[in-house]
Amino acid sequence: MTDDVSLATVATKAGVSVSTVSRIVNGQTHRASVATVARVREAIAAVGYRPNPVGRALKRGQSQLVAMIAANLDNPAMATIASSTEAALRQAGYVMVLCDTHDQPELQDEYLAAMRAQLVSGYVLVAAVPSPGLDELSTSGAPAVFVNRRNPHGAGPFVGIDDRAAGAAVADHFVGLGRQRPGVVFPRLGSSATRDRVAGFLARLQARGVAEAAIIREGGDGRSHLEIGYDAAARVFARSERPDALLCVSDQIAYGVNRSARERGLSIPADCDLVSIDGTPLNRWVAPWLRSIEIPYAVYGAEIVAGLQLLWQGEAFGERLLPYRFD
């Protein structure tokens, strides 16, 4: 049975026009009386009408699907963001399609093209990387919220934390502990988030009187933050004067640093304090030695969906900086 026939069947049963049934089915009840709405809903139940989501999507030019395109779902932080967003979208009546780009711009563009073909209602870009397809999406006006990393192609709606302030908080912590050789480990090919965390850390240390030359800085290479931390730590711990405290710009970088330290007979935190920025619940189980700035990834979903709803209504949504915890 087609969507039009089903609407006509409901209309005949309720004694109203097909257009009235269509409006009520699509949630536009303000133009009908309470009695009419009730009669149409009774008719829908009586004839067993089920809307055709594909047909409705084609008519509206969009579906109830929302695409989340994430950089690396092996990262527990991204998995937590995906879980909280899926729950918030489901509560709002939407279905989330989840895509993992593995930080590859070509794969990101493939997914963007595929999601456009599915007429998705909006996009959630978690740690997006620069790519031609993303540039096109950014200029198209399509509803899109960037998460953790800002839009690499310019301004755009953003949900995350104040990364510079988080880096500065770690600097204050190290100074308060009296650490003499603080350092920071980060990806050589960083993002807006990692760059801001490093910048905030370095600026605050210097403002607190730590000489720039005394601050250890080391970038790492690799396809994952685990590899990046391990790679950078090999050079950090090979120095004649090893650091006594390190900021790791993510939990997984800290895991890699710790692995490298253990291989050299060092103990964390006895030989070097590590502080990461993420603080996922997994740390309690696998990294009790790690202190972290805890980002509230579990509540990101509600903020992301609130931003999308503003965009769907044609309203502005700039950025939402969420509070982090560092006890």
NURODO-296900 format. One line per 3 residues: number of its first residue (from 0); their letters; for each residue x, z, y of N, C-alpha, C. Coordinates in steps of 0.001 Angstrom, whole numbers, plus 500000, padded with zeros to 6 digits. Last residue first. Example, Ala and Ser with C-alpha at 12.3 -4.5 7.8 and 13.67 -1.06 7.14 Angstrom:
BEGIN
1) SA) 512850:507080:497750:513670:507140:498940:512900:507870:500030 | 513190:507800:494310:512300:507800:495500:513200:507800:496700;
//
This chain:
BEGIN
326) DFR) 540241:539808:517564:540318:541276:517570:541748:541750:517310 | 538815:537326:518890:540211:537615:518536:540411:539115:518667 | 536370:534800:518830:536692:536220:518645:538145:536376:518239;
323) YPL) 534854:532602:521280:535599:532867:520053:535892:534366:519986 | 531899:531082:522591:532870:532183:522599:533562:532310:521246 | 531717:527562:523303:531251:528737:522592:532318:529829:522601;
320) LRE) 530742:525322:525642:531909:526053:525179:531436:527379:524581 | 529266:522391:525819:528899:523760:525465:530138:524411:524871 | 528738:519824:528258:529529:520490:527236:529002:521893:527007;
317) GFA) 526329:518064:529056:527746:517888:529316:528611:518508:528246 | 523512:516342:528968:524173:517383:528188:525674:517167:528325 | 520506:515363:530594:521965:515436:530558:522428:516574:529657;
314) EGQ) 517725:513714:528939:518321:514708:529831:519835:514763:529642 | 516295:512194:527181:516809:511548:528374:517425:512495:529376 | 515665:513326:524832:514667:513447:525895:515117:512795:527203;
311) WLL) 517977:512971:523433:516801:512216:523010:515708:512246:524072 | 519565:514883:524741:519876:513459:524886:518687:512594:524490 | 518345:517235:523830:518381:516921:525266:518638:515441:525491;
308) QLG) 518877:516947:521111:517489:516938:521574:517407:516681:523075 | 521666:517188:521048:521026:515917:520683:519595:515847:521199 | 521907:519911:521782:522454:518857:522623:521832:517512:522321;
305) AVI) 520689:521138:519603:520120:521336:520946:520626:520269:521905 | 522498:520353:517629:521137:519813:517598:520443:520005:518951 | 524748:521843:518455:524813:520386:518340:523419:519782:518388;
302) EAG) 523821:524456:518242:524240:523942:519552:524290:522421:519546 | 523331:524657:515497:522231:524852:516443:522577:524286:517810 | 525983:524212:514470:524867:523323:514177:523734:523432:515176;
299) YVA) 527652:526333:515178:527801:525051:515859:526573:524158:515675 | 527648:528628:513810:526545:528454:514766:526662:527130:515519 | 529896:528502:512212:528607:528640:511544:527423:528475:512494;
296) YPI) 532108:528535:513893:531654:527255:513346:530263:527346:512730 | 533289:530254:516054:531997:530447:515390:531403:529152:514839 | 536681:530981:515395:535749:530084:516079:534409:530146:515344;
293) EIS) 538967:533475:515736:537831:533037:514930:536848:532229:515776 | 542341:533511:515596:541243:533392:516552:540081:532772:515787 | 543803:535466:512949:543272:534229:513524:542356:534489:514705;
290) RLW) 546438:536348:510760:545532:536757:511826:545086:535509:512566 | 547140:536439:507320:546994:535615:508528:546009:536239:509509 | 547157:537690:504925:548329:537898:505776:548190:537232:507145;
287) PAV) 545078:536744:503478:544901:538046:504125:546063:538401:505051 | 544248:534036:502521:545300:534300:503509:545091:535634:504211 | 542164:533791:500741:543429:533130:500404:544562:533464:501369;
284) WRN) 540043:535410:501671:540302:535286:500245:541703:534753:499947 | 539930:535257:504390:539846:536591:503787:540233:536566:502307 | 539884:532511:504866:541120:533267:505093:541101:534636:504428;
281) LPT) 537323:531550:504601:538237:531388:503473:539495:532233:503631 | 536064:531740:507077:535891:532840:506118:536831:532754:504916 | 538431:530602:509602:537339:530368:508666:537245:531513:507656;
278) GDI) 540087:530558:511970:539509:531787:511444:538336:531574:510520 | 541193:529034:514209:540107:528560:513336:539372:529783:512817 | 544382:529306:514901:543125:529122:515627:542180:528356:514706;
275) SVL) 546678:531887:513778:546090:530546:513761:544849:530514:514644 | 549699:533547:513874:548319:533558:514360:547837:532119:514365 | 552203:535334:512205:551492:534061:512343:550096:534338:512885;
272) DCD) 555328:536912:512622:553875:536985:512798:553303:535579:512909 | 557877:537181:510333:557363:536349:511430:555850:536487:511482 | 558505:539091:508474:559599:538375:509118:559148:537522:510301;
269) API) 555932:540136:507858:557070:541033:508084:558200:540342:508836 | 553539:538801:507271:554044:538768:508655:555304:539603:508900 | 555636:536808:505357:554702:536782:506485:553722:537925:506295;
266) SLG) 558994:536669:504406:557689:537293:504199:556888:537248:505487 | 561260:534304:502921:560746:535053:504062:559360:535591:503739 | 562362:532599:501080:562525:534026:500860:562055:534886:502012;
263) RER) 561695:530027:501382:562985:530434:501948:563216:531941:501829 | 559188:529871:500392:560224:529130:499677:561623:529491:500178 | 557821:531256:502393:558006:531875:501079:559101:531181:500284;
260) ASR) 557817:529303:504450:558502:530588:504627:558789:531242:503282 | 556222:527276:503346:557616:527005:503665:558412:528299:503811 | 553777:528670:503221:554389:528136:501989:555881:527878:502218;
257) NVG) 553325:529168:505940:553544:530287:505023:554206:529821:503728 | 552884:526565:506872:554016:527349:507379:554339:528488:506418 | 550508:525928:505510:551724:525171:505252:552970:525904:505715;
254) YAI) 548782:527799:506667:549003:527819:505218:550299:527083:504874 | 548870:526951:509358:549429:528261:509002:549672:528359:507498 | 547491:524567:509108:548904:524521:509508:549571:525845:509149;
251) QDS) 545003:525634:508500:545727:524902:507464:547195:524701:507829 | 544190:526835:510921:544422:527645:509725:545301:526908:508728 | 546000:525524:513770:544872:525527:512842:545213:526424:511659;
248) VCL) 548239:525936:515301:547023:525511:515995:545829:525300:515073 | 550017:528863:515135:549681:527671:514351:548320:527192:514853 | 552426:530601:516818:551052:530129:516902:550944:528869:516059;
245) LAD) 554683:532979:515548:554316:531573:515669:552808:531415:515846 | 557467:535117:515937:556013:534956:516039:555707:533481:516240 | 560118:535003:515780:559525:536235:515253:558003:536212:515369;
242) PRE) 562053:532137:514729:561025:532776:515561:560554:534080:514933 | 565609:532296:514086:564240:531997:513681:563244:532676:514620 | 568415:530957:515013:567570:532078:515453:566121:531726:515159;
239) SRA) 569124:528685:513611:570005:529847:513544:569284:531116:514008 | 566448:527109:511773:567158:527410:513007:568049:528640:512836 | 564851:526729:509650:566257:526365:509469:567088:526675:510716;
236) FVR) 562312:527234:510413:562999:528308:509697:564454:527975:509367 | 561700:524766:511679:561613:526040:512406:562447:527118:511721 | 561906:522870:509668:562867:522851:510778:562867:524167:511540;
233) AAA) 559828:523685:508022:561154:523461:507441:562219:523453:508522 | 557591:523659:509649:558206:524947:509339:559591:524783:508727 | 556820:520964:509688:557376:521577:510902:558117:522867:510587;
230) DYG) 555905:520674:506996:556974:519831:507543:557630:520485:508757 | 553825:522547:506832:554972:522646:505924:556167:521876:506478 | 552062:521574:508771:552632:522906:508882:553873:523067:508036;
227) IEL) 551502:519032:507684:552087:519147:509023:552745:520511:509198 | 550273:519623:505261:551559:518932:505256:552265:519074:506599 | 547961:520837:506309:548807:521542:505356:550212:520944:505362;
224) HSR) 546810:518839:507803:547432:519945:508526:548272:520817:507593 | 547723:515621:506394:546847:516789:506515:547574:517865:507299 | 549628:513718:506552:548244:513256:506585:547261:514416:506716;
221) GDG) 552437:514369:508772:551725:514434:507505:550298:513968:507666 | 554733:516262:510812:554121:515008:510372:553408:515222:509047 | 554881:518614:513564:555009:518227:512168:554308:516922:511884;
218) GER) 556764:520037:516257:555685:519212:515737:555951:518828:514295 | 557632:523012:517744:557952:522083:516662:556697:521360:516198 | 559227:525175:519935:558151:524199:519790:558526:523212:518696;
215) IIA) 559983:528341:521112:560230:527368:520044:559004:526471:519899 | 561142:529468:524146:559931:529188:523371:560221:528076:522367 | 563300:529697:525762:563205:530645:524649:562019:530360:523737;
212) AEA) 563032:527957:527831:564027:527627:526817:563934:528540:525596 | 561186:529298:529465:560768:528092:528741:561730:527774:527599 | 561031:532828:529257:561754:531633:529681:561351:530442:528820;
209) VGR) 558243:534710:530017:559065:534210:528922:559721:532907:529365 | 556491:535629:531972:557912:535871:532135:558794:535427:530999 | 553897:534924:531875:554189:536310:531520:555697:536594:531514;
206) AQL) 554004:532231:532346:553427:533075:533393:553721:534551:533135 | 554995:531433:529894:555854:531316:531064:555330:532166:532218 | 552733:531984:528311:554010:532628:528029:554918:532585:529252;
203) RAL) 550828:530278:529487:550661:531716:529601:551969:532455:529302 | 551845:527720:528856:551669:528106:530258:551554:529621:530409 | 551802:527752:526040:553071:527632:526763:552935:528106:528204;
200) FGA) 548993:528019:525523:549971:528968:524977:551261:528946:525798 | 547909:525762:526729:547501:527089:527171:548479:528155:526727 | 549181:523731:525227:549397:523832:526681:549029:525211:527196;
197) VRD) 548169:524178:522632:549605:524303:522895:549862:524514:524383 | 545459:523677:523124:545877:524974:522577:547363:525216:522848 | 545521:521028:524006:545092:522084:524929:545504:523464:524421;
194) RTA) 546377:519725:521668:547195:519657:522891:546817:520767:523857 | 544268:520241:519935:545583:520816:519648:546477:520784:520881 | 542146:518876:521327:542060:520302:520974:543438:520896:520757;
191) SSG) 542951:516226:521565:542697:516998:522785:542683:518489:522479 | 545510:515959:519001:544230:515615:519609:544072:516419:520887 | 548769:514661:517991:547729:515651:518196:546465:515075:518800;
188) LRP) 551155:513952:516208:550067:513101:516695:548840:513984:516873 | 552427:516310:515452:553066:515406:516417:552025:514467:517044 | 550584:519352:515314:550771:517977:514835:551488:517141:515897;
185) FVV) 552515:522464:515663:551393:521588:515975:551617:520197:515378 | 553550:525726:516391:553636:524609:515457:552363:523789:515592 | 555429:527754:518586:554159:527111:518276:554428:525910:517385;
182) GPR) 556919:531048:519184:556914:529599:519027:555533:529077:518685 | 558979:533716:520492:557693:533122:520098:557801:531609:519977 | 561032:535879:520403:561261:534466:520084:559956:533835:519602;
179) QRG) 560179:538448:520951:561235:537882:521792:561434:536383:521566 | 557245:540433:521186:557994:539399:520473:558946:538682:521432 | 555648:542522:522054:557069:542555:522377:557896:541519:521645;
176) LGV) 552974:542465:521810:553705:542998:520661:555207:543087:520923 | 552319:541191:524181:551936:542586:524001:552646:543255:522838 | 553172:538618:523570:553866:539373:524609:553563:540861:524459;
173) FHD) 551253:537978:521623:552671:538044:521260:553478:538841:522292 | 548885:538077:523192:549042:538921:522002:550516:539074:521642 | 549305:536075:525054:549172:537464:525507:549392:538434:524340;
170) AVA) 549257:533873:523290:550473:534194:524055:550441:535644:524533 | 546593:533944:522483:547643:534200:521489:548956:534546:522186 | 545360:533294:524880:545091:534599:524268:546144:534946:523225;
167) AGA) 546190:530666:525279:546675:531710:526183:546462:533097:525588 | 544700:529372:523298:546157:529386:523223:546757:530474:524084 | 542148:529842:524384:542495:530371:523062:544011:530428:522890;
164) ARD) 542259:528425:526773:542118:529874:526827:542487:530506:525482 | 542386:525834:525726:543501:526355:526537:543448:527882:526593 | 539903:525599:524457:541128:525602:523666:542327:526119:524451;
161) DIG) 536984:526839:524489:537985:526622:525530:539348:526736:524855 | 535282:525060:521817:535715:526264:522518:536625:525866:523670 | 532428:522899:521515:533696:523430:521038:534002:524737:521727;
158) VFP) 530797:519931:522103:530602:521292:521614:531934:521772:521040 | 529936:517505:524541:530972:518170:523737:530527:519567:523350 | 529226:514252:525773:528730:515566:525365:529680:516212:524358;
155) GAG) 532009:512746:527567:530896:512699:526626:530448:514089:526269 | 534589:510671:528999:533688:511820:528994:532596:511635:527950 | 536900:508862:526866:536345:509285:528146:535429:510473:528001;
152) HPN) 537681:508375:524308:537489:507216:525183:536850:507595:526518 | 537706:510633:522805:538999:510068:523180:538899:508869:524107 | 535689:513332:523451:535635:511880:523309:536978:511274:523722;
149) RRN) 537321:516263:522091:536542:515545:523093:536595:514046:522830 | 536989:517948:519041:537794:517059:519872:536874:516360:520863 | 534637:519676:518536:536039:520100:518390:536997:519259:519223;
146) VFV) 532425:516954:518738:532636:518324:518295:534135:518553:518033 | 530158:515050:520653:531511:515202:520124:531782:516685:519858 | 527146:513434:520173:527775:514695:520556:529133:514777:519869;
143) APA) 525097:510809:521298:526254:511214:520495:526843:512500:521058 | 522806:508287:521699:522948:509752:521685:524076:510181:520754 | 524245:505393:523263:523614:505996:522089:523812:507510:522116;
140) GST) 525546:504086:525283:524505:505030:525668:523790:505657:524495 | 527679:502426:524857:526340:501911:524526:525220:502814:525011 | 530146:503463:525212:529595:502717:526341:528162:502242:526098;
137) SLE) 530596:504651:522743:530648:505474:523948:530016:504783:525142 | 530585:502493:520974:529509:503484:520910:529441:504289:522201 | 532989:501277:521744:531720:500567:521911:530545:501529:521895;
134) DLG) 534767:503266:520960:534722:502848:522361:533409:502142:522658 | 534309:503212:518244:533932:504412:518993:533863:504103:520479 | 535345:500689:517617:533928:500970:517387:533455:502195:518145;
131) PSP) 538096:500997:518251:537254:500061:518990:535764:500349:518835 | 539106:504481:518472:538902:503257:517696:538022:502311:518510 | 540483:507759:518306:540243:506536:519087:540081:505324:518168;
128) VAA) 538592:510068:516240:539856:509449:516637:539554:508189:517439 | 536748:513177:516263:536826:511714:516274:538202:511247:516731 | 535813:515754:515415:537238:515405:515464:537437:513900:515395;
125) VLV) 532750:514629:514656:533580:515820:514480:535043:515385:514389 | 530064:513434:516153:531444:513019:515901:532332:514247:515853 | 526921:512612:515411:527723:513815:515608:529141:513446:515197;
122) YGS) 524382:510538:516727:525680:510660:516074:526295:512012:516409 | 520972:509451:516116:522056:510017:516900:523301:510168:516053 | 519221:508009:514547:518742:508516:515836:519855:509044:516716;
119) VLQ) 520158:504943:512916:520190:506399:513054:519778:506816:514460 | 519859:502396:511720:519024:502793:512869:518997:504307:513054 | 521580:501414:509899:520541:502319:509388:519632:502837:510492;
116) ARM) 523377:500089:511469:522472:499287:510641:521342:500130:510057 | 524778:502278:512451:523953:501476:513382:522945:500648:512591 | 526105:502991:510117:525070:503875:510649:524196:503166:511681;
113) AAL) 527933:500893:509831:526925:501127:508801:525791:501993:509314 | 529490:501247:512136:528717:500012:511959:527610:500203:510928 | 530602:503761:511555:529791:503584:512761:528917:502342:512637;
110) YED) 532065:503174:509227:530917:504070:509155:530013:503923:510382 | 534011:501467:510298:533133:500991:509221:531879:501855:509140 | 535265:503189:512100:534495:502053:512617:533565:501466:511556;
107) QLE) 536492:504953:510300:535534:505462:511280:534658:504323:511800 | 538255:503227:509063:537140:503762:508282:536069:504333:509202 | 539997:502806:511201:539305:501669:510595:538091:502136:509795;
104) PQD) 541025:505384:511810:540152:504692:512766:539378:503533:512152 | 541073:508126:509718:541455:506716:509785:540513:505961:510720 | 540483:510729:508976:541288:510514:510182:541762:509066:510334;
101) HTD) 538642:510525:506968:540019:510860:506604:540982:510558:507749 | 535970:510207:507460:536861:509114:507853:538301:509327:507422 | 533062:510835:505824:534414:511375:506007:535368:510225:506287;
98) CLV) 529664:511410:506644:530729:510438:506371:532080:511076:506677 | 526341:512216:505972:527688:512736:506195:528735:511720:505747 | 523264:512275:507485:524121:511447:506644:525567:511819:506976;
95) MVY) 520533:514470:507657:521906:514166:508062:522604:513310:507016 | 517261:514218:508852:518117:514172:507674:519517:513750:508120 | 515021:516345:510734:515924:515205:510578:516743:515344:509298;
92) GAQ) 513574:518569:511498:512865:517427:510930:513711:516187:510735 | 514856:520839:512250:514271:520045:513332:513560:518793:512825 | 515875:521700:509854:514842:522517:510484:514133:521748:511600;
89) RLA) 517814:519723:509528:516692:519802:508590:515549:520602:509186 | 519572:520419:511593:518847:519142:511650:517640:519158:510717 | 520511:522887:510647:519800:522824:511930:519011:521528:512053;
86) AET) 521762:522118:508236:520653:523079:508213:519831:523003:509500 | 523745:520388:509189:522724:519886:508269:521512:520807:508253 | 525264:522192:510683:524547:521110:511363:523447:520543:510481;
83) SSA) 526367:523857:508756:525481:524450:509765:524679:523370:510484 | 527877:521965:507250:526814:522751:506628:525842:523304:507663 | 529705:521006:509151:528762:520087:508511:527585:520852:507907;
80) ITA) 531140:523333:509749:530388:522656:510804:529327:521747:510190 | 532293:523728:507224:531374:524726:507762:530526:524133:508884 | 533932:521471:507036:532868:521653:506052:531839:522670:506546;
77) MAP) 535709:521991:509093:534786:520858:509220:533643:520969:508229 | 537014:524238:508018:536325:524336:509306:535307:523208:509454 | 538239:523325:505653:537073:524217:505571:536316:524347:506892;
74) NDL) 539093:520020:505184:539315:521153:506079:538091:522064:506041 | 538129:517922:503813:538953:518865:503065:539226:520126:503873 | 536917:516290:505611:536083:517345:505050:536847:518240:504080;
71) NAA) 537917:514950:508414:538529:515371:507155:537757:516551:506586 | 536328:513919:510509:537673:513394:510287:538247:513769:508927 | 532898:512827:510271:533921:513870:510377:535276:513312:509959;
68) IMA) 529928:512035:511466:531151:511351:511067:532297:512314:511342 | 526616:512242:510823:527783:513049:511150:529001:512346:510584 | 523713:510703:511931:525005:510502:511276:526011:511528:511761;
65) VLQ) 520382:511263:511175:521457:511540:512133:522774:511433:511377 | 517185:509790:510688:518535:510039:510212:519480:510323:511375 | 514763:508923:511275:514945:510375:511323:516320:510763:510788;
62) SQG) 515509:505962:513237:514977:506675:512080:515087:508173:512313 | 514590:503366:515584:515434:504457:515118:514741:505160:513969 | 512761:501600:516495:514156:501242:516690:515095:502370:516313;
59) RKL) 510128:501968:515991:510697:502775:517069:512121:502373:517395 | 509786:500149:513886:508937:500053:515072:509536:500805:516253 | 511679:501051:512040:511808:499708:512612:510979:499559:513879;
56) ARG) 510640:503588:511447:511955:503468:512067:512119:502109:512729 | 508258:502934:510208:508228:503670:511470:509556:503546:512204 | 509245:501678:507889:508435:500931:508843:508388:501622:510195;
53) VPN) 510583:503853:506736:511324:502644:507113:510549:501847:508144 | 508608:505774:506257:509655:506063:507231:510437:504832:507659 | 505311:505594:506041:506453:504795:505588:507584:504981:506582;
50) PRY) 503361:508532:505416:503973:507567:506331:505147:506846:505685 | 500834:508757:503112:502217:509155:503343:502857:508112:504257 | 497524:509830:502350:498410:508963:503137:499798:509581:503289;
47) GVA) 495409:510822:500811:496777:510914:500322:497751:510026:501057 | 492873:511025:501680:493257:509723:501117:494689:509719:500590 | 492834:513732:502534:491838:513243:501586:492271:511935:500921;
44) AIA) 494847:513975:504423:494947:514731:503180:494015:514149:502112 | 493789:512297:506390:495122:512031:505822:495267:512726:504480 | 491436:513648:506993:491363:512321:506360:492688:511954:505712;
41) ERV) 492466:515914:508214:491670:516062:506988:491589:514745:506237 | 493626:514682:510422:494474:515357:509457:493754:515604:508144 | 491326:513769:511711:492324:512812:511236:493226:513460:510182;
38) RAV) 490069:516187:512344:489382:515225:511476:490380:514211:510886 | 491940:517378:514082:491618:518040:512818:490977:517051:511844 | 491826:515542:516179:493088:515777:515467:492815:516399:514107;
35) TAV) 489164:515893:516962:489620:514597:516442:490904:514750:515645 | 489178:518538:517851:488312:518156:516737:488755:516843:516118 | 490883:518401:520018:491251:519238:518879:490440:518839:517654;
32) SAR) 491156:514984:521184:490581:516323:521183:491032:517082:519946 | 494139:513253:522227:492955:513397:521370:492438:514824:521432 | 496476:513215:523574:495424:512310:524060:494147:512376:523228;
29) HTQ) 498263:514867:522293:497729:515314:523584:496595:514438:524094 | 499564:514172:519992:498194:514675:519858:497530:514993:521196 | 501782:512593:518596:501267:512472:519963:499789:512870:519971;
26) GNV) 502802:512498:516021:502938:513739:516770:502416:513691:518192 | 502289:510286:514525:503606:510360:515163:503749:511546:516109 | 499665:510693:513819:500678:510712:512760:502072:510878:513352;
23) IRS) 498487:510243:516319:498470:511593:515742:499515:511722:514647 | 498921:507490:516679:499459:508456:517642:499530:509850:517028 | 497542:506437:514456:498980:506208:514610:499607:507229:515552;
20) VTS) 494892:507163:515009:495570:507715:513831:497082:507593:513986 | 494525:505571:517297:494407:507035:517391:495102:507701:516216 | 494810:503025:516231:495786:503488:517224:495727:505003:517386;
17) VSV) 492549:502835:514590:493868:502869:513959:494916:503403:514938 | 489862:505037:515707:490638:503796:515712:491982:503980:515010 | 487728:506918:513441:488438:506705:514712:489209:505394:514616;
14) GAK) 486702:507970:511052:485784:507412:512041:486424:507254:513410 | 488212:508813:508955:488022:509769:510047:487034:509262:511097 | 488179:506585:507257:487736:507876:506727:487395:508847:507859;
11) TAV) 489282:504671:508941:487914:504504:508441:487347:505836:507964 | 491834:505770:509292:490963:505566:510452:489502:505435:510025 | 492882:505680:506701:492687:506974:507354:491702:506835:508509;
8) TAL) 492966:502897:506418:492178:503714:505486:491869:505076:506090 | 494753:502203:508392:493369:501740:508492:492457:502555:507581 | 497062:503344:507401:496518:503832:508667:495057:503426:508815;
5) SVD) 497310:501759:505095:497144:503205:504972:496569:503795:506250 | 497736:499241:506228:496544:499472:505408:496274:500967:505302 | 500214:499713:507503:499035:499361:508293:497745:499624:507516;
2) DTM) 501979:500281:505358:501745:501305:506369:500477:501013:507152 | 500633:499106:502199:501468:499028:503378:501099:500102:504363 | 500862:500000:498810:500000:500000:500000:500896:500000:501238;
//
